[in-house]
Amino acid sequence: MNRILGYLVLCLLCTIYAYGVAPTDSLLRELNKAMEQSASYDAVKLRNIDSIKRRLPAASDPASQYQICLQLYNAYKVFNFDSAFAYAQRLQQLATQLHDPVRTTEAKIKLGYVLLSSGMFTETAAFVNGIDATGAPDSIKIEFYLMKSRLYFDLADYNQDKYYTPTYIKQASTYIDSALQLIPPGSFEYRYNKGLQLFKMGNIPGALAIYPNLDQPGVSDRQLAISACTLGAIYEASHHTDTAIILMMRSAIADIRSSTKETMASYSLATLLFEKGDVKNASHCIERAIGEAVFYGARQRKVMVSSILPIIEHERIITAEERTKSLLIYATIVTLLLVAVVILAVTVFRQVQKLKSAQRIITAAHLKQTEINNQLLEANKIKEEYVGYCFNINATYIGKIEKLKQTLEQKIADNKPGELKFLVNNINIRQEREELFTNFDRVFLKIFPHFVAAFNQLFDKENQVVLKENELLNTDLRIFALIRIGITDNEKIARILEYSVNTIYAYKTKIKKRSLVPSEDFENQIMNIKAL
């Protein structure tokens, strides 16, 4: 029945800690922050110690010196072995001077605690066995019995021997019983030590059932650190690793805040985290444990840490190598992808360049086609205008010839040869030619209304063409007007304008020499004059 009740209590407490304690990640952040601030906590501790030390020279009598040295011992006992040992010895000297058996017993117990904390089990056992606390006050007796119980519990943990370990645990339990008879029942100290005793005796449900509440008011950082570490060990033994880790974190945080260097929490936490596969945080904790053991001077802690440190570091190295391999693989993959991206980029770039080149060719062809289309439109317009012009001129001349024919026939029929000669002499060839040129000029300027202005832009002001009143084009303009509509042969131009070829050539040469543009480019400029 008791076993069933105990397991029910165990499950209940697991539930309480699962929901009542901060999550692991949150506590890890809090622990890392506390580690970062560890130096500031230690600085506060050292300032408090210095303030106590400054009072020592002013203490004139041994009794006052004893009280101050006792305060210094209590400040150093879990902080630094050498200093705690020195003040414990000083306490013994002062107690001897005072001839006070109670203080002498107290000083010996303090010295024994320091020896035990440093891992000097043989020296502690020899020293403690010579202490007689029979006539001491209950507080000193409690301290004495608890120190002896710790001595045998530590021996049991250190030896791990099937023959001696049960004996050590039994002896430790006996001394705890003696202390519990003097500790007020129900107090935090009573419940902690009773729970520790039951745990060491193998009664885990019973230990959990009586264990004190860590979050009750008035619990100091030192009490929290000790009790949380022991409770973590209880949960570890009952295979509730996650709860054990949380409790060890709380203990380690409390140790850092109270500047406690003589501690098991960092070492135990490192072991649990390593077993969970969290090598990174385990390594941080074991480094912290090493620092604490070296700072305090605890021999047995150094041995314990040294046993697991190589394992954690080996695993850390393996993890780092695996991470390096993974990074190498990722780097190789990324490099290959990068190379592929570069090749793809080069291919795309080349394709883009080809497309741009093709686009340039297409654009050039389009512009050329547009230019040709414009030229065709221009040519069509010129053709339309001049076809109409030719038909009109031809119709006019056919009408004139028809009228002349009729007149000639009439005169011949009337037998008036004299009037025939008069009629022929009245035909004005020059006027007909001028009229022809005027009609040509009118049609041309209808197609190229800005021709004269554009033509004059090719000359300076002195050499520009100035037309006479009512004059549309002159010979200079007319030569290049014919060139603009596509008649470039000098012989054809000469025949149209009724000049010799040499005259046309001379006109062209003279005009080009006066131009602002090179002679070889002059006709191109003429061809660039746009039609309406």
KEVEX-464572 format. One record per residue (C-alpha): residue number from 1; residue in one letter; x, y, z. Coordinates in steps of 0.001 Angstrom, whole numbers, plus 500000, padded with zeros to 6 digits. Layout:
N
{r NUM; "A"; {X; Y; Z}}
...
END
This chain:
532
{r 1; "M"; {500000; 500000; 500000}}
{r 2; "N"; {502831; 502383; 500906}}
{r 3; "R"; {504567; 501567; 497602}}
{r 4; "I"; {501421; 502406; 495612}}
{r 5; "L"; {500987; 505643; 497562}}
{r 6; "G"; {504601; 506524; 496934}}
{r 7; "Y"; {504297; 506042; 493177}}
{r 8; "L"; {501133; 508166; 493135}}
{r 9; "V"; {503053; 510925; 494910}}
{r 10; "L"; {505885; 510535; 492388}}
{r 11; "C"; {503505; 510967; 489443}}
{r 12; "L"; {501868; 513959; 491135}}
{r 13; "L"; {505200; 515670; 491736}}
{r 14; "C"; {506305; 514973; 488153}}
{r 15; "T"; {503142; 516694; 486959}}
{r 16; "I"; {503757; 519642; 489285}}
{r 17; "Y"; {507302; 520095; 488024}}
{r 18; "A"; {506286; 519569; 484405}}
{r 19; "Y"; {503785; 522434; 484587}}
{r 20; "G"; {505114; 524521; 487463}}
{r 21; "V"; {508738; 524891; 486377}}
{r 22; "A"; {509914; 527077; 483538}}
{r 23; "P"; {510516; 525238; 480258}}
{r 24; "T"; {514004; 523919; 479536}}
{r 25; "D"; {514736; 526458; 476811}}
{r 26; "S"; {513727; 529341; 479065}}
{r 27; "L"; {515876; 528032; 481930}}
{r 28; "L"; {518807; 527459; 479568}}
{r 29; "R"; {518666; 531115; 478562}}
{r 30; "E"; {518451; 532112; 482221}}
{r 31; "L"; {521411; 529835; 483066}}
{r 32; "N"; {523543; 531210; 480223}}
{r 33; "K"; {522704; 534750; 481324}}
{r 34; "A"; {523666; 533876; 484916}}
{r 35; "M"; {526973; 532409; 483671}}
{r 36; "E"; {527686; 535648; 481804}}
{r 37; "Q"; {526960; 537633; 484986}}
{r 38; "S"; {528910; 535254; 487261}}
{r 39; "A"; {531808; 537684; 487642}}
{r 40; "S"; {529464; 540434; 488858}}
{r 41; "Y"; {527973; 538094; 491510}}
{r 42; "D"; {531484; 537145; 492636}}
{r 43; "A"; {532449; 540831; 492769}}
{r 44; "V"; {529551; 541499; 495170}}
{r 45; "K"; {530664; 538521; 497265}}
{r 46; "L"; {534237; 539801; 497440}}
{r 47; "R"; {533081; 543298; 498402}}
{r 48; "N"; {531060; 541842; 501281}}
{r 49; "I"; {534102; 539809; 502389}}
{r 50; "D"; {536320; 542898; 502224}}
{r 51; "S"; {533860; 544853; 504360}}
{r 52; "I"; {534032; 542090; 507007}}
{r 53; "K"; {537835; 541916; 506819}}
{r 54; "R"; {538132; 545676; 507454}}
{r 55; "R"; {536408; 545164; 510824}}
{r 56; "L"; {538914; 542532; 511985}}
{r 57; "P"; {541866; 544827; 512882}}
{r 58; "A"; {539561; 546943; 515050}}
{r 59; "A"; {538452; 543908; 517125}}
{r 60; "S"; {540527; 544071; 520324}}
{r 61; "D"; {539387; 540965; 522212}}
{r 62; "P"; {539506; 537298; 521033}}
{r 63; "A"; {535727; 536913; 521364}}
{r 64; "S"; {535055; 539729; 518877}}
{r 65; "Q"; {537769; 538402; 516589}}
{r 66; "Y"; {536163; 534951; 516777}}
{r 67; "Q"; {532791; 536305; 515644}}
{r 68; "I"; {534342; 538196; 512721}}
{r 69; "C"; {536468; 535178; 511691}}
{r 70; "L"; {533323; 533032; 511908}}
{r 71; "Q"; {531594; 535404; 509464}}
{r 72; "L"; {534601; 535227; 507148}}
{r 73; "Y"; {534631; 531431; 507382}}
{r 74; "N"; {530939; 531264; 506497}}
{r 75; "A"; {531579; 533590; 503525}}
{r 76; "Y"; {534467; 531413; 502278}}
{r 77; "K"; {533307; 527873; 503148}}
{r 78; "V"; {531598; 527251; 499774}}
{r 79; "F"; {533593; 529919; 497914}}
{r 80; "N"; {537299; 529158; 498401}}
{r 81; "F"; {538918; 526259; 500248}}
{r 82; "D"; {542241; 527899; 501118}}
{r 83; "S"; {540649; 530964; 502706}}
{r 84; "A"; {537973; 528904; 504492}}
{r 85; "F"; {540665; 526536; 505814}}
{r 86; "A"; {542772; 529472; 507052}}
{r 87; "Y"; {539873; 531055; 508934}}
{r 88; "A"; {538801; 527670; 510347}}
{r 89; "Q"; {542291; 527296; 511797}}
{r 90; "R"; {542108; 530857; 513110}}
{r 91; "L"; {538810; 529961; 514803}}
{r 92; "Q"; {540519; 527052; 516532}}
{r 93; "Q"; {543318; 529300; 517766}}
{r 94; "L"; {540894; 531925; 519083}}
{r 95; "A"; {538698; 529255; 520735}}
{r 96; "T"; {541809; 527876; 522497}}
{r 97; "Q"; {542706; 531390; 523690}}
{r 98; "L"; {539190; 531798; 525045}}
{r 99; "H"; {539304; 528369; 526761}}
{r 100; "D"; {535756; 527859; 525437}}
{r 101; "P"; {534954; 524146; 524791}}
{r 102; "V"; {531801; 525016; 522828}}
{r 103; "R"; {533683; 527323; 520465}}
{r 104; "T"; {536502; 524781; 520251}}
{r 105; "T"; {534028; 522093; 519151}}
{r 106; "E"; {532389; 524509; 516721}}
{r 107; "A"; {535770; 525487; 515221}}
{r 108; "K"; {536728; 521814; 514766}}
{r 109; "I"; {533423; 521106; 513014}}
{r 110; "K"; {534038; 524075; 510701}}
{r 111; "L"; {537509; 522782; 509868}}
{r 112; "G"; {536146; 519277; 509292}}
{r 113; "Y"; {533503; 520643; 506903}}
{r 114; "V"; {536179; 522433; 504868}}
{r 115; "L"; {538355; 519316; 504671}}
{r 116; "L"; {535325; 517296; 503581}}
{r 117; "S"; {534333; 519897; 500958}}
{r 118; "S"; {537805; 519755; 499437}}
{r 119; "G"; {537603; 515955; 499038}}
{r 120; "M"; {540133; 515076; 501758}}
{r 121; "F"; {538115; 512110; 503029}}
{r 122; "T"; {540906; 510378; 504971}}
{r 123; "E"; {541962; 513570; 506722}}
{r 124; "T"; {538317; 514474; 507448}}
{r 125; "A"; {537528; 511059; 508936}}
{r 126; "A"; {540618; 511143; 511192}}
{r 127; "F"; {539898; 514687; 512311}}
{r 128; "V"; {536133; 514346; 512821}}
{r 129; "N"; {536451; 511132; 514872}}
{r 130; "G"; {538308; 513163; 517507}}
{r 131; "I"; {535444; 515620; 517954}}
{r 132; "D"; {533142; 515200; 520962}}
{r 133; "A"; {529953; 517242; 520577}}
{r 134; "T"; {528204; 515812; 523599}}
{r 135; "G"; {527999; 519029; 525588}}
{r 136; "A"; {527514; 521353; 522608}}
{r 137; "P"; {524279; 523240; 521873}}
{r 138; "D"; {521715; 521593; 519559}}
{r 139; "S"; {522653; 523839; 516614}}
{r 140; "I"; {526277; 522671; 516807}}
{r 141; "K"; {525210; 519045; 517280}}
{r 142; "I"; {522972; 519266; 514204}}
{r 143; "E"; {525860; 520696; 512189}}
{r 144; "F"; {528169; 517930; 513491}}
{r 145; "Y"; {525754; 515073; 512717}}
{r 146; "L"; {524942; 516419; 509258}}
{r 147; "M"; {528644; 516827; 508480}}
{r 148; "K"; {529330; 513213; 509466}}
{r 149; "S"; {526348; 511975; 507440}}
{r 150; "R"; {527684; 513849; 504431}}
{r 151; "L"; {531117; 512307; 504993}}
{r 152; "Y"; {529750; 508794; 504721}}
{r 153; "F"; {527365; 509622; 501867}}
{r 154; "D"; {530300; 511143; 499939}}
{r 155; "L"; {532434; 508076; 500678}}
{r 156; "A"; {529642; 505861; 499399}}
{r 157; "D"; {529327; 507920; 496179}}
{r 158; "Y"; {533090; 508062; 495727}}
{r 159; "N"; {533858; 504362; 496281}}
{r 160; "Q"; {530780; 502808; 494606}}
{r 161; "D"; {531762; 499521; 496225}}
{r 162; "K"; {529270; 496706; 496806}}
{r 163; "Y"; {530769; 495860; 500189}}
{r 164; "Y"; {531597; 499258; 501705}}
{r 165; "T"; {528948; 501457; 500113}}
{r 166; "P"; {525920; 499966; 501966}}
{r 167; "T"; {527845; 500311; 505239}}
{r 168; "Y"; {528676; 503947; 504529}}
{r 169; "I"; {525026; 504682; 503653}}
{r 170; "K"; {523838; 503006; 506850}}
{r 171; "Q"; {526301; 505013; 508957}}
{r 172; "A"; {525260; 508232; 507216}}
{r 173; "S"; {521600; 507441; 507815}}
{r 174; "T"; {522295; 506917; 511522}}
{r 175; "Y"; {523844; 510366; 511811}}
{r 176; "I"; {520934; 511939; 509935}}
{r 177; "D"; {518559; 510303; 512409}}
{r 178; "S"; {520528; 511924; 515215}}
{r 179; "A"; {520269; 515324; 513505}}
{r 180; "L"; {516567; 514909; 512743}}
{r 181; "Q"; {515838; 514370; 516441}}
{r 182; "L"; {517112; 517911; 517066}}
{r 183; "I"; {515657; 519656; 513960}}
{r 184; "P"; {512078; 520989; 514262}}
{r 185; "P"; {509746; 518553; 512454}}
{r 186; "G"; {508048; 520002; 509373}}
{r 187; "S"; {510751; 522629; 508833}}
{r 188; "F"; {512480; 523021; 505448}}
{r 189; "E"; {515725; 521630; 506877}}
{r 190; "Y"; {513948; 518627; 508413}}
{r 191; "R"; {512039; 517714; 505251}}
{r 192; "Y"; {515170; 518128; 503087}}
{r 193; "N"; {517394; 515901; 505254}}
{r 194; "K"; {514649; 513286; 505704}}
{r 195; "G"; {514086; 513224; 501942}}
{r 196; "L"; {517857; 512904; 501385}}
{r 197; "Q"; {518016; 509998; 503843}}
{r 198; "L"; {515116; 508153; 502198}}
{r 199; "F"; {516601; 508710; 498741}}
{r 200; "K"; {520011; 507368; 499758}}
{r 201; "M"; {518294; 504370; 501368}}
{r 202; "G"; {516520; 503665; 498045}}
{r 203; "N"; {513033; 504839; 499032}}
{r 204; "I"; {512408; 507288; 496184}}
{r 205; "P"; {508579; 507566; 496581}}
{r 206; "G"; {509036; 508235; 500297}}
{r 207; "A"; {511702; 510838; 499582}}
{r 208; "L"; {509451; 512649; 497106}}
{r 209; "A"; {506508; 512489; 499482}}
{r 210; "I"; {508329; 514331; 502278}}
{r 211; "Y"; {510594; 516582; 500195}}
{r 212; "P"; {510092; 520333; 500845}}
{r 213; "N"; {508548; 522739; 498344}}
{r 214; "L"; {511404; 524605; 496640}}
{r 215; "D"; {509201; 527599; 495888}}
{r 216; "Q"; {507985; 528231; 499434}}
{r 217; "P"; {508665; 531745; 500793}}
{r 218; "G"; {511913; 532407; 502612}}
{r 219; "V"; {514036; 529823; 500759}}
{r 220; "S"; {517533; 531252; 500209}}
{r 221; "D"; {519615; 530742; 497061}}
{r 222; "R"; {521909; 528391; 499013}}
{r 223; "Q"; {518985; 526275; 500263}}
{r 224; "L"; {517464; 526234; 496748}}
{r 225; "A"; {520776; 525186; 495193}}
{r 226; "I"; {521293; 522243; 497610}}
{r 227; "S"; {517707; 521004; 497656}}
{r 228; "A"; {517153; 521377; 493870}}
{r 229; "C"; {520377; 519457; 493165}}
{r 230; "T"; {519350; 516602; 495470}}
{r 231; "L"; {515798; 516558; 494096}}
{r 232; "G"; {517255; 516488; 490567}}
{r 233; "A"; {519302; 513415; 491546}}
{r 234; "I"; {516108; 511783; 492869}}
{r 235; "Y"; {514286; 512373; 489562}}
{r 236; "E"; {517327; 511181; 487637}}
{r 237; "A"; {517270; 507949; 489630}}
{r 238; "S"; {513563; 507560; 488819}}
{r 239; "H"; {514338; 508072; 485091}}
{r 240; "H"; {512564; 511421; 484802}}
{r 241; "T"; {515474; 513002; 483000}}
{r 242; "D"; {513725; 516136; 481727}}
{r 243; "T"; {512546; 517068; 485227}}
{r 244; "A"; {516013; 516301; 486582}}
{r 245; "I"; {517585; 518642; 484014}}
{r 246; "I"; {515198; 521447; 484968}}
{r 247; "L"; {516009; 521028; 488652}}
{r 248; "M"; {519767; 520897; 488015}}
{r 249; "M"; {519446; 524117; 486006}}
{r 250; "R"; {517654; 525799; 488906}}
{r 251; "S"; {520359; 524574; 491255}}
{r 252; "A"; {523171; 525806; 488992}}
{r 253; "I"; {521517; 529230; 488647}}
{r 254; "A"; {521131; 529514; 492427}}
{r 255; "D"; {524796; 528481; 492892}}
{r 256; "I"; {525944; 531226; 490526}}
{r 257; "R"; {523792; 533857; 492212}}
{r 258; "S"; {525081; 532877; 495656}}
{r 259; "S"; {528705; 532611; 494365}}
{r 260; "T"; {528917; 528980; 495451}}
{r 261; "K"; {531943; 527191; 493994}}
{r 262; "E"; {531726; 523974; 496036}}
{r 263; "T"; {528836; 522478; 494063}}
{r 264; "M"; {527682; 519428; 492112}}
{r 265; "A"; {524944; 521042; 490008}}
{r 266; "S"; {527048; 522081; 486976}}
{r 267; "Y"; {528718; 518645; 486805}}
{r 268; "S"; {525401; 516761; 487142}}
{r 269; "L"; {523709; 519027; 484604}}
{r 270; "A"; {526562; 518501; 482129}}
{r 271; "T"; {526195; 514714; 482505}}
{r 272; "L"; {522422; 514816; 481959}}
{r 273; "L"; {522663; 517116; 478953}}
{r 274; "F"; {525380; 514939; 477426}}
{r 275; "E"; {523203; 511846; 477842}}
{r 276; "K"; {520370; 513734; 476108}}
{r 277; "G"; {522691; 514499; 473192}}
{r 278; "D"; {523013; 518244; 473894}}
{r 279; "V"; {526807; 518263; 473562}}
{r 280; "K"; {527084; 522029; 473133}}
{r 281; "N"; {525380; 522952; 476424}}
{r 282; "A"; {526962; 519969; 478175}}
{r 283; "S"; {530370; 521326; 477196}}
{r 284; "H"; {529505; 524778; 478572}}
{r 285; "C"; {528357; 523261; 481870}}
{r 286; "I"; {531407; 521007; 482250}}
{r 287; "E"; {533663; 523981; 481620}}
{r 288; "R"; {531746; 525806; 484345}}
{r 289; "A"; {532155; 522800; 486670}}
{r 290; "I"; {535915; 522713; 486019}}
{r 291; "G"; {536190; 526413; 486771}}
{r 292; "E"; {534243; 526022; 490000}}
{r 293; "A"; {536310; 523007; 491147}}
{r 294; "V"; {539609; 524742; 490382}}
{r 295; "F"; {538524; 528008; 491991}}
{r 296; "Y"; {537357; 526300; 495184}}
{r 297; "G"; {540090; 523642; 495282}}
{r 298; "A"; {537804; 520604; 495579}}
{r 299; "R"; {539924; 517544; 494810}}
{r 300; "Q"; {537110; 515032; 494397}}
{r 301; "R"; {535216; 517409; 492079}}
{r 302; "K"; {538312; 517709; 489868}}
{r 303; "V"; {538519; 513908; 489652}}
{r 304; "M"; {534810; 513583; 488820}}
{r 305; "V"; {534949; 516311; 486180}}
{r 306; "S"; {538130; 514864; 484694}}
{r 307; "S"; {536394; 511526; 484199}}
{r 308; "I"; {533617; 512947; 481988}}
{r 309; "L"; {535398; 515913; 480425}}
{r 310; "P"; {537335; 513850; 477820}}
{r 311; "I"; {534137; 512015; 476856}}
{r 312; "I"; {532219; 515262; 476321}}
{r 313; "E"; {535122; 516893; 474496}}
{r 314; "H"; {535564; 513799; 472316}}
{r 315; "E"; {531883; 513876; 471443}}
{r 316; "R"; {532130; 517612; 470850}}
{r 317; "I"; {535041; 517070; 468470}}
{r 318; "I"; {533098; 514329; 466652}}
{r 319; "T"; {530069; 516637; 466435}}
{r 320; "A"; {532274; 519439; 465134}}
{r 321; "E"; {533829; 517099; 462564}}
{r 322; "E"; {530395; 515915; 461467}}
{r 323; "R"; {529264; 519523; 461243}}
{r 324; "T"; {532394; 520306; 459243}}
{r 325; "K"; {531674; 517394; 456911}}
{r 326; "S"; {528083; 518557; 456555}}
{r 327; "L"; {529252; 522088; 455857}}
{r 328; "L"; {531745; 520726; 453317}}
{r 329; "I"; {528966; 518774; 451610}}
{r 330; "Y"; {526690; 521814; 451677}}
{r 331; "A"; {529538; 523993; 450422}}
{r 332; "T"; {530192; 521533; 447586}}
{r 333; "I"; {526498; 521468; 446691}}
{r 334; "V"; {526287; 525258; 446871}}
{r 335; "T"; {529471; 525545; 444756}}
{r 336; "L"; {528056; 523196; 442148}}
{r 337; "L"; {524783; 525083; 442175}}
{r 338; "L"; {526718; 528331; 441874}}
{r 339; "V"; {528691; 526948; 438932}}
{r 340; "A"; {525432; 525782; 437366}}
{r 341; "V"; {523920; 529223; 437964}}
{r 342; "V"; {527003; 530875; 436417}}
{r 343; "I"; {526825; 528559; 433384}}
{r 344; "L"; {523103; 529233; 433126}}
{r 345; "A"; {523727; 532969; 433506}}
{r 346; "V"; {526403; 532885; 430788}}
{r 347; "T"; {524079; 530888; 428520}}
{r 348; "V"; {521205; 533261; 429212}}
{r 349; "F"; {523527; 536236; 428679}}
{r 350; "R"; {524655; 534847; 425330}}
{r 351; "Q"; {521087; 534163; 424319}}
{r 352; "V"; {520117; 537658; 425385}}
{r 353; "Q"; {523014; 539068; 423354}}
{r 354; "K"; {521897; 537006; 420381}}
{r 355; "L"; {518346; 538225; 420865}}
{r 356; "K"; {519592; 541793; 421148}}
{r 357; "S"; {521683; 541318; 418012}}
{r 358; "A"; {518689; 539835; 416220}}
{r 359; "Q"; {516563; 542641; 417564}}
{r 360; "R"; {519061; 545196; 416265}}
{r 361; "I"; {519033; 543499; 412868}}
{r 362; "I"; {515235; 543400; 412883}}
{r 363; "T"; {515100; 547032; 414024}}
{r 364; "A"; {517573; 548052; 411314}}
{r 365; "A"; {515600; 546065; 408745}}
{r 366; "H"; {512403; 547653; 410018}}
{r 367; "L"; {513918; 551107; 409763}}
{r 368; "K"; {515233; 550268; 406332}}
{r 369; "Q"; {511832; 548913; 405336}}
{r 370; "T"; {510191; 552027; 406750}}
{r 371; "E"; {512613; 554164; 404796}}
{r 372; "I"; {511906; 552155; 401644}}
{r 373; "N"; {508174; 552407; 402295}}
{r 374; "N"; {508521; 556150; 402735}}
{r 375; "Q"; {510527; 556327; 399539}}
{r 376; "L"; {507879; 554251; 397776}}
{r 377; "L"; {505156; 556495; 399113}}
{r 378; "E"; {507147; 559481; 398027}}
{r 379; "A"; {507798; 557930; 394629}}
{r 380; "N"; {504101; 557068; 394295}}
{r 381; "K"; {503165; 560599; 395189}}
{r 382; "I"; {505679; 562004; 392699}}
{r 383; "K"; {504438; 559569; 390081}}
{r 384; "E"; {500798; 560412; 390749}}
{r 385; "E"; {501456; 564142; 390586}}
{r 386; "Y"; {503629; 563986; 387492}}
{r 387; "V"; {501422; 561441; 385713}}
{r 388; "G"; {498522; 563850; 386193}}
{r 389; "Y"; {500758; 566698; 385162}}
{r 390; "C"; {501901; 564839; 381985}}
{r 391; "F"; {498343; 563908; 381060}}
{r 392; "N"; {497247; 567489; 381558}}
{r 393; "I"; {500177; 568880; 379514}}
{r 394; "N"; {499677; 566292; 376804}}
{r 395; "A"; {495945; 566990; 376683}}
{r 396; "T"; {496653; 570706; 376419}}
{r 397; "Y"; {499193; 570220; 373629}}
{r 398; "I"; {496950; 567765; 371808}}
{r 399; "G"; {494181; 570396; 371980}}
{r 400; "K"; {496538; 573042; 370670}}
{r 401; "I"; {497803; 570746; 367875}}
{r 402; "E"; {494222; 569810; 366984}}
{r 403; "K"; {493225; 573463; 366861}}
{r 404; "L"; {496337; 574298; 364811}}
{r 405; "K"; {495576; 571442; 362441}}
{r 406; "Q"; {492033; 572627; 361924}}
{r 407; "T"; {493258; 576162; 361280}}
{r 408; "L"; {495906; 574940; 358842}}
{r 409; "E"; {493395; 572791; 356986}}
{r 410; "Q"; {491036; 575767; 356774}}
{r 411; "K"; {493742; 578043; 355458}}
{r 412; "I"; {494874; 575466; 352905}}
{r 413; "A"; {491257; 574963; 351809}}
{r 414; "D"; {490860; 578706; 351489}}
{r 415; "N"; {494134; 578822; 349517}}
{r 416; "K"; {495665; 581430; 351782}}
{r 417; "P"; {499348; 580517; 351908}}
{r 418; "G"; {500333; 583892; 353278}}
{r 419; "E"; {498238; 583395; 356363}}
{r 420; "L"; {499862; 579987; 356905}}
{r 421; "K"; {503237; 581602; 357280}}
{r 422; "F"; {501767; 584170; 359671}}
{r 423; "L"; {500138; 581436; 361717}}
{r 424; "V"; {503411; 579481; 362018}}
{r 425; "N"; {505363; 582598; 362968}}
{r 426; "N"; {502856; 583298; 365783}}
{r 427; "I"; {503843; 580037; 367611}}
{r 428; "N"; {506043; 581244; 370638}}
{r 429; "I"; {508344; 578325; 371537}}
{r 430; "R"; {510042; 580178; 374387}}
{r 431; "Q"; {506731; 581010; 376011}}
{r 432; "E"; {505686; 577401; 375692}}
{r 433; "R"; {508931; 576306; 377338}}
{r 434; "E"; {508514; 578815; 380178}}
{r 435; "E"; {504979; 577624; 380696}}
{r 436; "L"; {506253; 574035; 380791}}
{r 437; "F"; {508860; 574928; 383437}}
{r 438; "T"; {506287; 576867; 385453}}
{r 439; "N"; {503933; 573884; 385494}}
{r 440; "F"; {506831; 571620; 386490}}
{r 441; "D"; {507830; 573999; 389282}}
{r 442; "R"; {504254; 574217; 390573}}
{r 443; "V"; {503840; 570443; 390653}}
{r 444; "F"; {507263; 569928; 392267}}
{r 445; "L"; {506692; 572484; 395035}}
{r 446; "K"; {503331; 570946; 395688}}
{r 447; "I"; {505190; 567717; 396530}}
{r 448; "F"; {508212; 569410; 398171}}
{r 449; "P"; {506924; 572683; 399604}}
{r 450; "H"; {510029; 573204; 401774}}
{r 451; "F"; {512547; 572382; 399079}}
{r 452; "V"; {513840; 575915; 398568}}
{r 453; "A"; {514310; 576521; 402321}}
{r 454; "A"; {515999; 573124; 402823}}
{r 455; "F"; {518190; 573771; 399768}}
{r 456; "N"; {519327; 577154; 401118}}
{r 457; "Q"; {520302; 575586; 404464}}
{r 458; "L"; {523146; 573881; 402628}}
{r 459; "F"; {524746; 577284; 401922}}
{r 460; "D"; {525861; 580273; 403861}}
{r 461; "K"; {523707; 583389; 403600}}
{r 462; "E"; {525717; 584967; 400788}}
{r 463; "N"; {525425; 581912; 398530}}
{r 464; "Q"; {521771; 581121; 399137}}
{r 465; "V"; {519336; 581209; 396185}}
{r 466; "V"; {517202; 584354; 395985}}
{r 467; "L"; {514232; 583941; 393647}}
{r 468; "K"; {512829; 586777; 391598}}
{r 469; "E"; {509320; 587981; 392019}}
{r 470; "N"; {506745; 585400; 390835}}
{r 471; "E"; {509591; 582958; 390242}}
{r 472; "L"; {508978; 579481; 391703}}
{r 473; "L"; {512308; 577810; 390850}}
{r 474; "N"; {515358; 578916; 388906}}
{r 475; "T"; {517772; 576825; 386846}}
{r 476; "D"; {519957; 575936; 389877}}
{r 477; "L"; {516985; 574746; 391835}}
{r 478; "R"; {515399; 573029; 388855}}
{r 479; "I"; {518506; 570881; 388200}}
{r 480; "F"; {518451; 569541; 391730}}
{r 481; "A"; {514654; 569326; 391741}}
{r 482; "L"; {514992; 566857; 388854}}
{r 483; "I"; {517666; 564958; 390810}}
{r 484; "R"; {515315; 564868; 393839}}
{r 485; "I"; {512558; 563175; 391831}}
{r 486; "G"; {515039; 560571; 390592}}
{r 487; "I"; {516399; 561986; 387333}}
{r 488; "T"; {520156; 561861; 387987}}
{r 489; "D"; {521551; 561395; 384489}}
{r 490; "N"; {523123; 564649; 383259}}
{r 491; "E"; {522122; 563946; 379643}}
{r 492; "K"; {518437; 563561; 380555}}
{r 493; "I"; {518560; 566684; 382710}}
{r 494; "A"; {520183; 568590; 379811}}
{r 495; "R"; {517537; 567379; 377349}}
{r 496; "I"; {514661; 568377; 379710}}
{r 497; "L"; {516092; 571817; 380438}}
{r 498; "E"; {517393; 572216; 376836}}
{r 499; "Y"; {520981; 572745; 377923}}
{r 500; "S"; {524149; 570936; 376899}}
{r 501; "V"; {525507; 568216; 379114}}
{r 502; "N"; {528592; 570310; 379821}}
{r 503; "T"; {526436; 573200; 380934}}
{r 504; "I"; {524523; 570988; 383365}}
{r 505; "Y"; {527810; 569603; 384735}}
{r 506; "A"; {529191; 573142; 385130}}
{r 507; "Y"; {526035; 574244; 386995}}
{r 508; "K"; {526250; 571302; 389373}}
{r 509; "T"; {529977; 571774; 390068}}
{r 510; "K"; {529568; 575506; 390728}}
{r 511; "I"; {526666; 574936; 393112}}
{r 512; "K"; {528427; 572173; 395057}}
{r 513; "K"; {531555; 574293; 395545}}
{r 514; "R"; {529517; 577062; 397172}}
{r 515; "S"; {527842; 574531; 399545}}
{r 516; "L"; {528656; 574114; 403245}}
{r 517; "V"; {528681; 570326; 402891}}
{r 518; "P"; {531279; 568229; 401018}}
{r 519; "S"; {530655; 567936; 397282}}
{r 520; "E"; {530382; 564155; 397413}}
{r 521; "D"; {527652; 564395; 400061}}
{r 522; "F"; {525681; 567227; 398508}}
{r 523; "E"; {523312; 565114; 396436}}
{r 524; "N"; {522642; 562837; 399436}}
{r 525; "Q"; {521550; 565906; 401362}}
{r 526; "I"; {519252; 566835; 398468}}
{r 527; "M"; {517746; 563332; 398528}}
{r 528; "N"; {517074; 563701; 402273}}
{r 529; "I"; {514711; 566621; 401706}}
{r 530; "K"; {511307; 565244; 402668}}
{r 531; "A"; {508149; 565382; 400636}}
{r 532; "L"; {504959; 566671; 402202}}
END
